[in-house]
Amino acid sequence: MKFDFSFQKVLDFKEKEKELVQQEFGEIKLQQMELQEQIDGLEKTKEAVFNQYNDVNRKTVWEILEVQEEIKHVNLRMEKLSHQKRQLNQEVEQKQQVLIEKTQEAKMWNQWKEKSKLAFQKQLDQKEQALLDEMAILRYSRRV
């Protein structure tokens, strides 16, 4: 006899849910890395602009004002990216929590399947042993 888990469809569904959440979590982590790369690039740009600003004695007033505007622009973009980063971090935490929940659910169903399989195997072994015992009794009774 073959073991058939009566809730296999539920288990498959839970596994699919877990895989989807893992995929979403991976995508959002990738977005988080890309955003961090943008922030790092912007910090380098900001540093370059400040280096331009340090050469004040060689520039005209107009050039100094342009550099100040560029610094304001870079600071504004940094603020926006920082806000995006905070939102993305919250989303990552939420997805991570959902992933943990789905993983626990799938694990629970898998454990239930394993326990059911072990119970089935034990029952099968008991039937086999009973059959072997009956055969041994029949052989012994024919000898006597």
N, C-alpha and C positions, 0 to 999 in steps of 0.2 A: 504494500500500500504506500501511496505517496502522501506526503504532508502538504495540505493546502491550508494556508492561513486564511481564516474566514474574513479578516479585515484587510486583506492585501491591497485593495483599492484605496482604502483610507491611508494606509502606510505609503503607497505610491504618491498619493496626493500630498501628504505631509513632506515627503522627500522633495517633490517638485517645488512646493512652497519654499522650503529651505534653500534650494538651489537658486530660485528667483531672488530671494532676499540676499543671498551671497553675491549674486551678480550685481544687484543694485548697490550693495555695500562696496563692492570693488569699483564700480563706476564713480561713486561719490568720493571714494578715497583718491581716485585718479584726478577728479576735479579739484580736490583739495591740494594735491601735489602741483597741478598746473597753476593754481592760484598762488601757491607759495613761490613758484618760479617767477610769476609775474611780479610779486612783491619784491623778491630778491633783485630782479632786473630794475625795478623802479628805485630801489635803494641805491643801486649803482648809479643810476641816472641822477638821482638826488645828490650823491656824492660828487659827481662830475660837475653839476651845476654849482654846488658850493665851492668847488675848486675854481670855477670861472669867477665867482663872486669874490674870491680871495685876491684876485688880481685887479683890485679896484683902482689902484693908482695909475694903471695904464689905460683905463677905459673912460669913455665920455659919460656924461650923466644919462644920456639916452640909453646907452648900452647897459649901464647899471640898473636902470628901471626895467629894461627887458629881462635881465637876469632875475630881478626880484619877482617879476610876473611869472617867469618860468618856475621859480621856487614855489610860488603860491599854487601854480597849476599842479606841480608834482606833489605838494602836500595835500591838495584836494583829492588827487587820484589815490594817494596813499590812504587817506581817510576812507574813501569809498571801498578800496580793496580790503582794508581792515574790517569794515562793516561786513562785507561779503564773507570774509574769513570767519568771523564770529558766527554768522548765520550757517555757514557750511559746517563749522565745528558742531553746532547744535544738531544739524541734520545728521551728521556722522554719528553722534552719540545716540540719536533716536534709532537710526538704522542698525547700529551695533546692538542695541537693546532688543530690537525686533529679531535680529539674527540669533541672538542668544536664546530667545524664547522659542523660535522655530527649531533651532538645533535641539533644544531640550525636548520639545514635543516629538520630533522625529526619533530621538534616542529612546524616549519612553515607548513609542510604538514598536521600535526595533527590539527593545528588551521584552516587550509583551510577546512579540512573535517568537523570540528565542525561547521564552518560557513555555509557550504553547507547543513549540517544536519538541522541547525536551519532554513535556508531559505526553505528547503523542508517541515519542520514541519509547518512553517508559511503558506506556500502555501496550505498544507493539511488542516490546520485549516480554512483558508479562503474558501476552497471548501466546507468543512463541514458546515460552517456558512451559505454559500450561499444556500446549500441544505436545511438546517433548515429554513432559511428565506422563501424559495420557498414553503416548506411544510406548514409553518404558513400562507402564503398568500392563498394557496389552501384551507386550513381549514376555513379561514375567509371568502373567497369568496363563499364557499358552504353554510355558515350560512346565508349569506345575500340574 
